[in-house]
Amino acid sequence: MIVCKDYRKEIRLLDECLLIFLDQLQPADWSKKTVAGDWTVKDVAAHLLDGNLRILSSLRDNHASENVNINSYQDLVTYLNRLNADWVHAMKRVSPRVLIELLRISGKEYCDYYDTLNLHDFAPFSVAWAGEEKSYNSFHIAREFTEKFHHQLQMRDALGDSFLLKHSFYQDFLSIILLGMPHALKEVSVPEQTVLRLQVKGFQTFIFDFQFNGGLWQMVEPIGDTFVGSATIPDTLAWKLFTKSLRPSSIENNIQLDGDKKLAFNLLHLIAVMA
C-alpha cells in the first residue's frame, strides 16, 4: 500500500485560495462553462460543497443515506455519477453568495475532521484508480487534495486564470496522481530496468520516471537520460488529460513523444479520478 506525506495543511491553504477566488467572481462568471462536461463554474463549486458535506456526513458522523449494491468498479462509478448529478441539479436553486458561505463553513469542519485522523490507519475508501483495495488515510487525504485541486483548476481555467498552474500545488497534484501510473502501466510488458519518462512543461517543468523492476512498474527518482521513451505534455493539458477531461487521441498533436514512441504513448492513459 502507498504511503503519502501529510497533505492536510495544503488542503486548508487550497480552500483559502478557493474562497478568495470565488469572492472575486462577477455575476456572469458563475455561468461560464468548464471542461467538466456541461458543468458551469457554479456547478463545480456546488460539487466541491457536496464533497465537503459527504465526507462530514458519511465519515465523521457515520451517516448512511442509502443502501447500494456495488459489485464492480463500474457500479461504483455509475453510483457516484448519479449522486454528483442529483446534487448539482438541486444546487441550481442556491445563490452564489449562499454557496460561498456554505463552502466556508463546511471547508473548515472538513479540515478539522481530517486533523483528527491517524495517517497510518486504514481509510474507509481505497484509492481505486491506483489499483489499491485498501489505502492508508495518508493516501485517501492526498486523493482528496487532488479532487479539490483539479476542480478548482476547472473553474479558474474557465476564466483564464493560471494561478494554480504557477503554484507549488501543481507539483503536489502531479506527485499524487502519478502514484497511479504503475497501475495504469500494469499491462505494459518490457525488459527489466526499462525506464519511461513523463515531462510536464509550461510555467514550471516537472520530470517523473517510471521503471520496470522485479516484474512491476515503480515511480523512481529521475535517472539521467537512460529512459527508453518519453512523453512531454504542456501543463495546461496534463491535468485535463489525467482527470479525463481530455483523451490522448484528441491532443496527440500537442504532445511530444521521444524514443520508443509507441511505448511512451502508454504514459497518457492514466485516469486519476473515478470515471
Backbone as CSV, one residue per row, in Angstrom:
resi,resn,N_x,N_y,N_z,CA_x,CA_y,CA_z,C_x,C_y,C_z
1,MET,0.833,-1.199,0.000,0.000,0.000,0.000,0.872,1.256,0.000
2,ILE,0.362,2.299,-0.624,1.126,3.530,-0.801,1.016,4.416,0.432
3,VAL,2.146,4.926,0.877,2.195,5.877,1.993,2.522,7.258,1.431
4,CYS,1.710,8.237,1.763,1.915,9.610,1.272,2.341,10.538,2.401
5,LYS,2.889,11.657,2.047,3.150,12.707,3.020,1.815,13.282,3.506
6,ASP,1.869,14.090,4.508,0.669,14.691,5.094,0.274,15.932,4.289
7,TYR,-0.885,15.868,3.619,-1.338,16.983,2.786,-2.453,17.804,3.445
8,ARG,-2.656,17.638,4.753,-3.768,18.340,5.398,-3.568,19.862,5.416
9,LYS,-2.350,20.312,5.619,-2.077,21.755,5.582,-2.335,22.307,4.188
10,GLU,-1.919,21.569,3.162,-2.115,22.019,1.775,-3.601,22.119,1.431
11,ILE,-4.416,21.206,1.965,-5.857,21.276,1.702,-6.441,22.546,2.300
12,ARG,-6.039,22.894,3.517,-6.525,24.138,4.132,-6.144,25.346,3.279
13,LEU,-4.895,25.385,2.843,-4.433,26.514,2.036,-5.159,26.555,0.694
14,LEU,-5.401,25.396,0.116,-6.114,25.326,-1.159,-7.545,25.838,-0.995
15,ASP,-8.191,25.496,0.108,-9.537,26.003,0.379,-9.546,27.516,0.557
16,GLU,-8.501,28.052,1.183,-8.395,29.507,1.328,-8.297,30.170,-0.048
17,CYS,-7.506,29.580,-0.928,-7.389,30.102,-2.296,-8.731,30.043,-3.017
18,LEU,-9.479,28.970,-2.780,-10.796,28.829,-3.404,-11.734,29.954,-2.982
19,LEU,-11.790,30.239,-1.696,-12.722,31.267,-1.200,-12.340,32.648,-1.722
20,ILE,-11.040,32.937,-1.772,-10.591,34.226,-2.326,-11.009,34.330,-3.784
21,PHE,-10.816,33.255,-4.531,-11.183,33.221,-5.950,-12.685,33.434,-6.137
22,LEU,-13.496,32.702,-5.397,-14.944,32.797,-5.559,-15.473,34.166,-5.132
23,ASP,-14.888,34.741,-4.095,-15.323,36.063,-3.617,-15.130,37.148,-4.672
24,GLN,-14.198,36.922,-5.594,-13.874,37.937,-6.604,-14.657,37.765,-7.903
25,LEU,-15.454,36.704,-8.012,-16.173,36.456,-9.254,-17.271,37.474,-9.497
26,GLN,-17.445,37.838,-10.769,-18.548,38.682,-11.182,-19.767,37.802,-11.483
27,PRO,-20.971,38.361,-11.447,-22.185,37.549,-11.665,-22.118,36.666,-12.916
28,ALA,-21.606,37.213,-14.022,-21.566,36.434,-15.266,-20.563,35.287,-15.215
29,ASP,-19.562,35.385,-14.328,-18.519,34.359,-14.255,-19.079,33.007,-13.799
30,TRP,-20.098,33.045,-12.970,-20.624,31.813,-12.396,-21.247,30.894,-13.456
31,SER,-21.675,31.462,-14.559,-22.332,30.658,-15.596,-21.377,30.240,-16.713
32,LYS,-20.087,30.561,-16.580,-19.103,30.159,-17.597,-18.980,28.636,-17.620
33,LYS,-18.884,28.068,-18.827,-18.751,26.621,-18.976,-17.322,26.191,-18.635
34,THR,-17.203,25.026,-18.028,-15.899,24.457,-17.691,-15.647,23.218,-18.548
35,VAL,-14.470,22.612,-18.354,-14.160,21.380,-19.084,-14.852,20.172,-18.452
36,ALA,-15.577,20.386,-17.362,-16.261,19.287,-16.667,-17.628,19.031,-17.299
37,GLY,-17.625,18.570,-18.526,-18.876,18.265,-19.223,-19.753,19.491,-19.386
38,ASP,-21.000,19.394,-18.899,-21.938,20.506,-19.002,-21.891,21.426,-17.790
39,TRP,-21.007,21.158,-16.855,-20.992,21.934,-15.611,-20.419,23.336,-15.822
40,THR,-21.069,24.290,-15.196,-20.590,25.664,-15.156,-19.666,25.847,-13.952
41,VAL,-19.114,27.048,-13.826,-18.297,27.368,-12.652,-19.104,27.141,-11.376
42,LYS,-20.341,27.575,-11.369,-21.184,27.404,-10.182,-21.440,25.926,-9.896
43,ASP,-21.647,25.137,-10.933,-21.879,23.706,-10.747,-20.662,23.022,-10.115
44,VAL,-19.474,23.405,-10.555,-18.260,22.807,-9.998,-18.093,23.218,-8.537
45,ALA,-18.380,24.489,-8.232,-18.322,24.943,-6.834,-19.308,24.157,-5.978
46,ALA,-20.501,23.892,-6.529,-21.508,23.103,-5.808,-21.006,21.683,-5.569
47,HIS,-20.310,21.126,-6.549,-19.747,19.783,-6.405,-18.708,19.746,-5.286
48,LEU,-17.902,20.788,-5.167,-16.930,20.858,-4.075,-17.632,20.898,-2.722
49,LEU,-18.738,21.622,-2.647,-19.516,21.642,-1.412,-20.034,20.241,-1.090
50,ASP,-20.525,19.552,-2.096,-21.004,18.179,-1.922,-19.900,17.303,-1.349
51,GLY,-18.687,17.462,-1.838,-17.565,16.679,-1.326,-17.330,16.916,0.154
52,ASN,-17.374,18.191,0.567,-17.201,18.514,1.990,-18.285,17.855,2.839
53,LEU,-19.535,18.048,2.430,-20.657,17.560,3.230,-20.736,16.037,3.239
54,ARG,-20.367,15.433,2.138,-20.423,13.969,2.066,-19.396,13.344,3.008
55,ILE,-18.196,13.929,3.058,-17.169,13.420,3.970,-17.603,13.606,5.419
56,LEU,-18.115,14.780,5.748,-18.540,15.040,7.122,-19.684,14.112,7.537
57,SER,-20.628,13.915,6.639,-21.795,13.105,6.969,-21.463,11.623,7.063
58,SER,-20.759,11.115,6.046,-20.529,9.666,5.994,-19.389,9.212,6.884
59,LEU,-18.293,9.977,6.947,-17.124,9.535,7.701,-17.111,10.073,9.127
60,ARG,-17.308,11.379,9.291,-17.287,11.923,10.652,-18.508,11.478,11.455
61,ASP,-19.711,11.531,10.803,-20.959,11.288,11.524,-21.536,9.893,11.316
62,ASN,-20.846,9.075,10.500,-21.294,7.692,10.244,-22.737,7.620,9.754
63,HIS,-23.103,8.559,8.888,-24.469,8.601,8.361,-24.522,7.902,7.008
64,ALA,-25.394,6.904,6.898,-25.586,6.191,5.638,-26.916,6.606,5.033
65,SER,-26.877,7.276,3.898,-28.103,7.824,3.308,-28.921,6.762,2.597
66,GLU,-28.265,5.722,2.069,-28.980,4.678,1.348,-28.113,3.434,1.238
67,ASN,-28.766,2.306,1.070,-28.045,1.057,0.842,-27.908,0.837,-0.658
68,VAL,-26.684,0.630,-1.100,-26.422,0.488,-2.536,-25.651,-0.798,-2.783
69,ASN,-26.041,-1.510,-3.822,-25.333,-2.724,-4.239,-24.188,-2.347,-5.163
70,ILE,-22.970,-2.458,-4.696,-21.797,-2.167,-5.515,-21.033,-3.467,-5.725
71,ASN,-21.062,-3.989,-6.954,-20.415,-5.260,-7.249,-19.214,-5.138,-8.180
72,SER,-18.967,-3.927,-8.661,-17.848,-3.735,-9.586,-17.417,-2.280,-9.563
73,TYR,-16.258,-2.038,-10.162,-15.759,-0.662,-10.293,-16.762,0.198,-11.054
74,GLN,-17.336,-0.362,-12.121,-18.302,0.391,-12.935,-19.569,0.694,-12.147
75,ASP,-19.993,-0.223,-11.288,-21.146,0.047,-10.425,-20.877,1.267,-9.553
76,LEU,-19.668,1.334,-9.009,-19.310,2.444,-8.140,-19.287,3.761,-8.911
77,VAL,-18.700,3.744,-10.106,-18.644,4.953,-10.931,-20.052,5.427,-11.282
78,THR,-20.920,4.500,-11.668,-22.304,4.849,-12.021,-23.032,5.464,-10.833
79,TYR,-22.838,4.877,-9.666,-23.472,5.386,-8.445,-22.980,6.801,-8.128
80,LEU,-21.663,7.009,-8.180,-21.105,8.329,-7.875,-21.563,9.376,-8.887
81,ASN,-21.634,8.989,-10.155,-22.098,9.930,-11.179,-23.539,10.361,-10.914
82,ARG,-24.370,9.424,-10.461,-25.759,9.766,-10.141,-25.823,10.715,-8.951
83,LEU,-25.054,10.415,-7.907,-25.020,11.304,-6.742,-24.589,12.707,-7.148
84,ASN,-23.524,12.795,-7.940,-22.999,14.095,-8.353,-24.028,14.885,-9.154
85,ALA,-24.690,14.224,-10.106,-25.669,14.902,-10.954,-26.880,15.364,-10.148
86,ASP,-27.362,14.524,-9.228,-28.513,14.899,-8.399,-28.211,16.139,-7.582
87,TRP,-27.023,16.173,-6.981,-26.651,17.297,-6.117,-26.519,18.591,-6.923
88,VAL,-25.805,18.520,-8.017,-25.582,19.734,-8.819,-26.911,20.294,-9.321
89,HIS,-27.813,19.425,-9.723,-29.135,19.880,-10.182,-29.880,20.590,-9.059
90,ALA,-29.886,20.006,-7.870,-30.595,20.616,-6.738,-29.988,21.955,-6.340
91,MET,-28.666,22.090,-6.472,-27.989,23.313,-6.025,-28.182,24.484,-6.983
92,LYS,-28.829,24.275,-8.103,-29.073,25.384,-9.032,-29.986,26.434,-8.408
93,ARG,-30.759,26.036,-7.390,-31.660,26.994,-6.738,-30.953,27.817,-5.661
94,VAL,-29.678,27.511,-5.408,-28.913,28.199,-4.363,-28.078,29.311,-4.978
95,SER,-28.056,30.448,-4.345,-27.321,31.600,-4.877,-25.824,31.442,-4.678
96,PRO,-25.007,32.108,-5.499,-23.560,32.074,-5.297,-23.146,32.532,-3.900
97,ARG,-23.820,33.543,-3.369,-23.457,34.042,-2.031,-23.661,32.956,-0.978
98,VAL,-24.793,32.273,-1.030,-25.060,31.199,-0.081,-24.062,30.058,-0.283
99,LEU,-23.753,29.753,-1.537,-22.813,28.683,-1.854,-21.441,28.970,-1.248
100,ILE,-20.968,30.202,-1.364,-19.673,30.564,-0.791,-19.680,30.392,0.721
101,GLU,-20.746,30.834,1.373,-20.813,30.727,2.828,-20.839,29.267,3.280
102,LEU,-21.554,28.432,2.534,-21.593,27.012,2.872,-20.224,26.363,2.670
103,LEU,-19.518,26.772,1.624,-18.161,26.265,1.406,-17.224,26.720,2.534
104,ARG,-17.399,27.955,2.990,-16.549,28.493,4.052,-16.740,27.692,5.357
105,ILE,-17.994,27.454,5.693,-18.301,26.749,6.940,-17.907,25.276,6.853
106,SER,-18.336,24.622,5.784,-18.089,23.178,5.665,-16.611,22.875,5.445
107,GLY,-15.909,23.770,4.731,-14.486,23.545,4.473,-13.681,23.481,5.755
108,LYS,-13.987,24.374,6.696,-13.277,24.374,7.985,-13.575,23.091,8.752
109,GLU,-14.842,22.688,8.797,-15.205,21.479,9.535,-14.590,20.237,8.880
110,TYR,-14.550,20.234,7.571,-13.927,19.143,6.801,-12.455,19.012,7.194
111,CYS,-11.734,20.118,7.188,-10.308,20.094,7.534,-10.106,19.722,9.001
112,ASP,-10.966,20.239,9.881,-10.864,19.896,11.304,-11.053,18.400,11.515
113,TYR,-11.987,17.805,10.766,-12.201,16.359,10.885,-10.948,15.591,10.469
114,TYR,-10.357,15.943,9.348,-9.180,15.213,8.886,-8.006,15.372,9.852
115,ASP,-7.957,16.482,10.571,-6.892,16.674,11.561,-6.983,15.666,12.704
116,THR,-8.142,15.047,12.893,-8.304,14.076,13.984,-7.836,12.674,13.597
117,LEU,-7.543,12.445,12.313,-7.241,11.092,11.849,-5.768,10.735,11.996
118,ASN,-5.530,9.451,12.213,-4.181,8.897,12.178,-3.865,8.540,10.726
119,LEU,-2.819,9.131,10.185,-2.488,8.930,8.776,-2.167,7.483,8.444
120,HIS,-1.794,6.702,9.449,-1.373,5.324,9.194,-2.496,4.311,9.406
121,ASP,-3.673,4.792,9.805,-4.834,3.909,9.884,-5.392,3.671,8.491
122,PHE,-6.176,2.603,8.344,-6.804,2.336,7.062,-7.955,3.309,6.813
123,ALA,-8.058,3.791,5.579,-9.150,4.679,5.190,-10.392,3.854,4.863
124,PRO,-11.579,4.428,5.046,-12.805,3.688,4.714,-12.959,3.450,3.215
125,PHE,-12.332,4.298,2.391,-12.404,4.141,0.940,-10.993,3.994,0.385
126,SER,-10.804,3.021,-0.475,-9.485,2.840,-1.097,-9.327,3.803,-2.275
127,VAL,-8.094,3.988,-2.696,-7.811,4.802,-3.882,-7.790,3.841,-5.072
128,ALA,-8.967,3.632,-5.645,-9.141,2.585,-6.654,-8.364,2.868,-7.928
129,TRP,-8.229,4.161,-8.308,-7.528,4.446,-9.560,-6.027,4.151,-9.475
130,ALA,-5.529,3.917,-8.256,-4.131,3.499,-8.097,-4.033,1.989,-7.930
131,GLY,-5.168,1.293,-8.076,-5.169,-0.157,-8.003,-5.208,-0.705,-6.592
132,GLU,-5.503,0.143,-5.604,-5.498,-0.306,-4.216,-6.888,-0.779,-3.780
133,GLU,-6.906,-1.898,-3.090,-8.145,-2.391,-2.487,-8.281,-1.888,-1.064
134,LYS,-7.167,-1.532,-0.447,-7.131,-0.863,0.850,-6.117,0.255,0.762
135,SER,-6.406,1.363,1.436,-5.487,2.503,1.419,-5.347,3.077,2.820
136,TYR,-4.191,3.649,3.095,-4.000,4.374,4.348,-4.686,5.736,4.251
137,ASN,-4.999,6.294,5.419,-5.579,7.644,5.449,-4.696,8.651,4.732
138,SER,-3.384,8.455,4.799,-2.477,9.413,4.148,-2.749,9.498,2.654
139,PHE,-3.011,8.349,2.010,-3.278,8.357,0.566,-4.701,8.841,0.294
140,HIS,-5.638,8.459,1.136,-7.015,8.946,0.980,-7.054,10.474,1.038
141,ILE,-6.366,11.063,2.001,-6.356,12.522,2.146,-5.621,13.166,0.976
142,ALA,-4.534,12.538,0.525,-3.828,13.051,-0.660,-4.755,13.041,-1.863
143,ARG,-5.543,11.964,-2.018,-6.510,11.885,-3.113,-7.538,13.006,-3.001
144,GLU,-7.961,13.323,-1.774,-8.899,14.426,-1.566,-8.280,15.760,-2.004
145,PHE,-6.985,15.923,-1.758,-6.295,17.130,-2.230,-6.385,17.240,-3.747
146,THR,-6.163,16.126,-4.445,-6.201,16.177,-5.917,-7.598,16.511,-6.422
147,GLU,-8.630,16.038,-5.719,-10.008,16.365,-6.098,-10.245,17.868,-5.968
148,LYS,-9.893,18.412,-4.827,-10.104,19.839,-4.604,-9.273,20.679,-5.568
149,PHE,-8.056,20.210,-5.854,-7.178,20.955,-6.749,-7.749,20.999,-8.163
150,HIS,-8.082,19.841,-8.730,-8.445,19.863,-10.151,-9.819,20.487,-10.378
151,HIS,-10.715,20.396,-9.394,-11.998,21.076,-9.567,-11.839,22.604,-9.459
152,GLN,-10.993,23.055,-8.560,-10.736,24.499,-8.507,-10.064,24.965,-9.796
153,LEU,-9.173,24.134,-10.326,-8.499,24.489,-11.573,-9.479,24.522,-12.740
154,GLN,-10.493,23.659,-12.722,-11.525,23.704,-13.760,-12.214,25.070,-13.785
155,MET,-12.510,25.589,-12.611,-13.176,26.896,-12.537,-12.232,28.014,-12.986
156,ARG,-11.020,27.976,-12.516,-10.052,29.011,-12.898,-9.773,28.950,-14.402
157,ASP,-9.669,27.763,-14.930,-9.414,27.580,-16.362,-10.519,28.224,-17.195
158,ALA,-11.758,28.102,-16.734,-12.895,28.676,-17.466,-12.798,30.185,-17.562
159,LEU,-12.049,30.786,-16.634,-11.910,32.244,-16.604,-10.518,32.710,-17.024
160,GLY,-9.712,31.776,-17.538,-8.371,32.137,-17.994,-7.414,32.460,-16.877
161,ASP,-7.655,31.903,-15.688,-6.836,32.166,-14.506,-5.786,31.063,-14.376
162,SER,-4.500,31.419,-14.416,-3.418,30.429,-14.387,-2.742,30.322,-13.023
163,PHE,-3.349,30.884,-11.983,-2.739,30.932,-10.654,-2.246,29.560,-10.194
164,LEU,-3.083,28.540,-10.291,-2.706,27.218,-9.771,-1.648,26.529,-10.618
165,LEU,-1.558,26.897,-11.897,-0.514,26.321,-12.741,0.872,26.808,-12.317
166,LYS,0.926,27.953,-11.683,2.193,28.539,-11.253,2.539,28.188,-9.814
167,HIS,1.586,27.634,-9.085,1.738,27.382,-7.655,2.402,26.025,-7.414
168,SER,3.027,25.882,-6.252,3.624,24.590,-5.876,2.567,23.506,-5.720
169,PHE,1.301,23.905,-5.590,0.217,22.922,-5.522,0.196,22.017,-6.753
170,TYR,0.641,22.552,-7.896,0.585,21.739,-9.122,1.551,20.553,-9.025
171,GLN,2.732,20.781,-8.467,3.666,19.672,-8.279,3.091,18.657,-7.301
172,ASP,2.447,19.151,-6.226,1.804,18.239,-5.282,0.766,17.383,-5.998
173,PHE,-0.063,18.017,-6.801,-1.115,17.317,-7.541,-0.529,16.216,-8.420
174,LEU,0.476,16.573,-9.223,1.089,15.590,-10.115,1.763,14.466,-9.333
175,SER,2.450,14.813,-8.251,3.157,13.807,-7.461,2.193,12.778,-6.883
176,ILE,0.974,13.205,-6.570,-0.017,12.284,-6.010,-0.654,11.436,-7.109
177,ILE,-1.171,12.088,-8.148,-1.911,11.306,-9.145,-1.009,10.332,-9.888
178,LEU,0.274,10.687,-10.028,1.179,9.799,-10.761,1.588,8.582,-9.943
179,LEU,1.170,8.535,-8.673,1.317,7.301,-7.908,0.435,6.206,-8.512
180,GLY,-0.530,6.623,-9.319,-1.387,5.668,-10.012,-0.818,5.182,-11.338
181,MET,0.299,5.761,-11.778,0.856,5.374,-13.080,1.302,3.906,-13.124
182,PRO,1.948,3.357,-12.078,2.312,1.936,-12.135,1.099,1.032,-12.379
183,HIS,-0.036,1.371,-11.799,-1.249,0.585,-12.032,-1.723,0.751,-13.473
184,ALA,-1.633,1.990,-13.996,-2.052,2.245,-15.380,-1.152,1.520,-16.381
185,LEU,0.096,1.267,-15.995,1.060,0.612,-16.888,1.135,-0.904,-16.673
186,LYS,0.291,-1.443,-15.818,0.461,-2.829,-15.372,0.444,-3.856,-16.513
187,GLU,-0.245,-3.536,-17.607,-0.308,-4.480,-18.727,0.807,-4.260,-19.741
188,VAL,1.657,-3.262,-19.510,2.748,-2.950,-20.441,3.963,-3.789,-20.062
189,SER,4.299,-4.751,-20.907,5.399,-5.684,-20.629,6.665,-5.231,-21.348
190,VAL,7.727,-5.071,-20.585,9.011,-4.599,-21.133,10.149,-5.327,-20.418
191,PRO,11.367,-5.245,-20.928,12.509,-5.840,-20.227,12.740,-5.165,-18.873
192,GLU,13.342,-5.905,-17.956,13.695,-5.351,-16.646,14.558,-4.096,-16.805
193,GLN,14.345,-3.159,-15.886,15.088,-1.891,-15.790,14.685,-0.864,-16.849
194,THR,13.695,-1.184,-17.666,13.218,-0.200,-18.651,12.657,1.022,-17.935
195,VAL,13.012,2.200,-18.430,12.546,3.456,-17.834,11.746,4.252,-18.860
196,LEU,10.595,4.723,-18.456,9.791,5.666,-19.236,9.748,6.988,-18.488
197,ARG,9.803,8.077,-19.236,9.832,9.408,-18.610,8.617,10.230,-19.021
198,LEU,8.009,10.886,-18.041,6.927,11.834,-18.284,7.410,13.217,-17.883
199,GLN,7.257,14.184,-18.802,7.604,15.574,-18.500,6.374,16.454,-18.685
200,VAL,6.168,17.348,-17.736,5.096,18.345,-17.835,5.776,19.700,-17.868
201,LYS,5.519,20.465,-18.935,6.228,21.727,-19.130,5.263,22.885,-19.358
202,GLY,5.629,24.037,-18.826,4.842,25.253,-19.002,5.407,26.329,-18.106
203,PHE,4.585,26.822,-17.179,5.089,27.788,-16.206,6.173,27.159,-15.342
204,GLN,6.059,25.841,-15.116,7.052,25.071,-14.376,7.352,23.797,-15.187
205,THR,8.471,23.166,-14.867,8.817,21.901,-15.514,8.931,20.809,-14.464
206,PHE,8.271,19.685,-14.719,8.289,18.550,-13.797,8.707,17.296,-14.575
207,ILE,9.536,16.470,-13.961,10.012,15.240,-14.585,9.716,14.073,-13.653
208,PHE,9.109,13.023,-14.206,8.792,11.815,-13.452,9.239,10.600,-14.252
209,ASP,9.993,9.717,-13.592,10.453,8.496,-14.238,9.749,7.280,-13.638
210,PHE,9.488,6.301,-14.504,8.853,5.053,-14.087,9.703,3.898,-14.612
211,GLN,10.086,3.012,-13.699,10.993,1.916,-14.056,10.308,0.569,-13.826
212,PHE,10.516,-0.351,-14.778,10.010,-1.718,-14.644,11.081,-2.537,-13.934
213,ASN,10.761,-2.964,-12.713,11.769,-3.606,-11.875,11.109,-4.721,-11.065
214,GLY,11.633,-5.935,-11.176,11.070,-7.053,-10.438,9.667,-7.409,-10.883
215,GLY,9.381,-7.177,-12.158,8.067,-7.508,-12.692,7.000,-6.483,-12.403
216,LEU,7.393,-5.325,-11.844,6.429,-4.275,-11.501,6.950,-2.914,-11.946
217,TRP,6.024,-2.023,-12.266,6.379,-0.634,-12.537,6.446,0.132,-11.216
218,GLN,7.429,1.028,-11.125,7.595,1.849,-9.924,7.951,3.272,-10.330
219,MET,7.443,4.253,-9.565,7.917,5.621,-9.754,9.267,5.741,-9.060
220,VAL,10.256,6.270,-9.772,11.607,6.392,-9.217,12.111,7.814,-9.420
221,GLU,13.167,8.151,-8.717,13.807,9.448,-8.931,14.333,9.510,-10.367
222,PRO,14.250,10.679,-11.022,14.749,10.791,-12.403,16.152,10.206,-12.547
223,ILE,16.319,9.348,-13.581,17.560,8.588,-13.767,18.279,9.096,-15.007
224,GLY,19.019,10.177,-14.904,19.783,10.690,-16.032,18.957,10.753,-17.296
225,ASP,19.520,10.294,-18.397,18.817,10.241,-19.678,18.737,8.808,-20.177
226,THR,18.525,7.873,-19.266,18.540,6.460,-19.638,17.151,5.938,-20.019
227,PHE,16.189,6.807,-20.166,14.824,6.364,-20.483,14.757,5.823,-21.920
228,VAL,13.863,4.873,-22.103,13.651,4.260,-23.422,12.682,5.086,-24.253
229,GLY,11.704,5.666,-23.592,10.731,6.522,-24.277,10.247,7.600,-23.334
230,SER,9.825,8.739,-23.887,9.333,9.830,-23.040,8.157,10.529,-23.697
231,ALA,7.320,11.111,-22.843,6.194,11.921,-23.292,6.276,13.267,-22.595
232,THR,6.178,14.345,-23.376,6.210,15.703,-22.826,4.856,16.355,-23.091
233,ILE,4.208,16.807,-22.009,2.848,17.331,-22.085,2.827,18.756,-21.567
234,PRO,2.154,19.688,-22.256,2.010,21.048,-21.726,1.252,21.033,-20.401
235,ASP,1.631,21.923,-19.486,0.976,21.953,-18.176,-0.521,22.263,-18.277
236,THR,-0.911,22.993,-19.313,-2.322,23.342,-19.482,-3.172,22.140,-19.879
237,LEU,-2.523,21.081,-20.368,-3.245,19.893,-20.815,-3.091,18.699,-19.879
238,ALA,-1.978,18.626,-19.145,-1.685,17.437,-18.339,-2.783,17.162,-17.318
239,TRP,-3.208,18.191,-16.588,-4.222,17.957,-15.548,-5.563,17.553,-16.160
240,LYS,-5.856,18.084,-17.338,-7.110,17.714,-18.015,-7.045,16.276,-18.531
241,LEU,-5.873,15.885,-19.020,-5.703,14.532,-19.538,-5.894,13.495,-18.436
242,PHE,-5.242,13.712,-17.294,-5.252,12.695,-16.245,-6.527,12.717,-15.399
243,THR,-7.383,13.728,-15.612,-8.689,13.739,-14.944,-9.817,13.503,-15.945
244,LYS,-9.470,13.051,-17.132,-10.382,12.577,-18.187,-11.232,13.675,-18.818
245,SER,-10.824,14.933,-18.700,-11.496,15.989,-19.460,-11.051,15.950,-20.912
246,LEU,-9.864,15.410,-21.146,-9.334,15.203,-22.495,-8.880,13.760,-22.605
247,ARG,-8.822,13.240,-23.825,-8.318,11.900,-24.082,-7.088,11.997,-24.975
248,PRO,-6.185,11.033,-24.878,-4.924,11.100,-25.629,-5.103,11.368,-27.120
249,SER,-6.099,10.738,-27.734,-6.273,10.883,-29.178,-6.609,12.314,-29.590
250,SER,-7.180,13.086,-28.671,-7.598,14.449,-29.017,-6.472,15.469,-28.900
251,ILE,-5.353,15.080,-28.268,-4.271,16.047,-28.063,-2.924,15.519,-28.544
252,GLU,-2.945,14.512,-29.410,-1.688,13.922,-29.898,-0.767,14.969,-30.512
253,ASN,-1.334,15.953,-31.194,-0.511,16.961,-31.866,0.115,17.947,-30.885
254,ASN,-0.326,17.924,-29.635,0.205,18.838,-28.626,1.189,18.161,-27.682
255,ILE,1.424,16.871,-27.908,2.290,16.089,-27.030,3.520,15.626,-27.809
256,GLN,4.692,15.768,-27.194,5.939,15.354,-27.835,6.333,13.970,-27.310
257,LEU,6.455,13.019,-28.216,6.905,11.676,-27.866,8.312,11.469,-28.410
258,ASP,9.207,10.931,-27.578,10.588,10.701,-27.985,10.996,9.272,-27.668
259,GLY,12.032,8.788,-28.362,12.493,7.428,-28.155,11.475,6.445,-28.717
260,ASP,11.152,5.428,-27.949,10.143,4.452,-28.357,8.771,5.104,-28.170
261,LYS,8.259,5.694,-29.234,7.036,6.490,-29.138,5.815,5.645,-28.788
262,LYS,5.761,4.436,-29.333,4.622,3.565,-29.042,4.594,3.212,-27.566
263,LEU,5.749,2.952,-27.005,5.839,2.622,-25.589,5.527,3.853,-24.731
264,ALA,6.062,5.002,-25.127,5.845,6.229,-24.367,4.378,6.646,-24.365
265,PHE,3.638,6.303,-25.414,2.223,6.677,-25.513,1.407,6.079,-24.362
266,ASN,1.889,4.969,-23.794,1.191,4.352,-22.667,1.137,5.269,-21.443
267,LEU,2.032,6.238,-21.362,2.042,7.176,-20.232,0.829,8.106,-20.242
268,LEU,0.100,8.133,-21.336,-1.019,9.078,-21.469,-2.351,8.490,-21.017
269,HIS,-2.366,7.240,-20.581,-3.633,6.562,-20.320,-4.065,6.562,-18.862
270,LEU,-3.262,7.155,-17.986,-3.655,7.238,-16.579,-4.921,8.076,-16.429
271,ILE,-5.873,7.584,-15.648,-7.057,8.354,-15.266,-7.113,8.364,-13.739
272,ALA,-6.859,9.504,-13.138,-6.751,9.599,-11.678,-8.007,10.190,-11.050
273,VAL,-9.145,9.782,-11.568,-10.448,10.123,-10.981,-11.321,8.883,-11.138
274,MET,-12.425,8.851,-10.415,-13.368,7.743,-10.553,-14.228,8.006,-11.776
275,ALA,-13.840,7.447,-12.904,-14.558,7.701,-14.158,-14.400,6.515,-15.100
